[in-house]
Amino acid sequence: MDFFEINRHSWDSRTRIHVKSEFYNIDGFLSGKSTLNEVELSDIGSVSGKSLLHLQCHFGLDTLSWARLGAKVTGVDISSIAIAEAQVLSDRSGLHGEFICNDIYSFGESNNKEFDVVFTSYGALCWLPDIERWASVVAQCLKPGGLSTSQNFIHFMIFSLVTHTFIEPIQILKSRVPIQRMIGVTSLP
């Protein structure tokens, strides 16, 4: 099984759990609540009448939240289960969205549309094996003068060669010990 099939299978499984989860609050969404945060709203601004591509849209809550604000939305995700659930949410909410099941790179090769906004949300970039290729897809999908934004959080840990434990970056910042010494490196190339 290759990387994309493993990833697809993983997100198919996660979607079955996520659509039932209180965390995603589908009932709240269907009653009119938005899943977008202030940072996305202020970064992108008004989307009324604009075309918006949401890469790695999962099952479409953010995508349809943009539609609720007047965007003409297209969501792309690797999971067929997620895309099917996105279409169900589109139908149930009365918000129109086009949902495409494809990995981002294959979508980039076959897509011939340009969008006013290309959006990627939290936790999406860490699943990509080639971030430069992703950026290339984003660039080719943007209309001239379009806007791309990626809302992400990056959480990583550093393995200490000295203590053989994982160290969170916040610990490094609090310790004020040079990172080279903390991880047991005396000089950097």
C-alpha positions, 0 to 999 in steps of 0.5 A: 500500500502506498502513502496515498492509500494509507492516508486515504484509508486513515481519513476514511476511518477518522471521518466516520468518527468525526461526523459523530463527534461533539467536537465538530458540532454538526448540529450547531453548524446546521443551526447556523453556527460557523466553524471559522475562527476570527483569524481566518475571517480577518485574514481573508476578509469578505468572500461574498461572490468570490470563488474559494477552493478549500484544499484538504477540506475534510467533510466540508464544515469550513468549506460550507461556512465560507459558502454561508458567507457568500463564497462559491466553494469547491472542496477537495479531499483525499477521503471518499467518505469525507467527500460523501459526508460533505455532500450530505452536509451541503444538502442538509444545510441548503448551502451549495458546494462542489466537493471533489475526491482527489489527492491534492497533487492529482487534483492539481494536475487535472484542475483547469479552474482558477479561484479568487481564494485558495484556503487550507485549514488547521492540521492539513499540511503535516499530511503532505509528503511534498510541501513545494508541490502543494505550493505549486498546486496552490499557485496554479489554482489562484487567479491573478491577484488572488489570495492564498491562506493556510491556517495551521498550527505546528506542534512538534517535539525534538528528541534529545540525544543527551537525555533520550527524551522528547522536548517540546519547543516551549521547554526550549524557549523557557530554558534559554539554553542554546538549542545546540547544547540542549539536543547534544550538538556542539556545532551545526554544519 
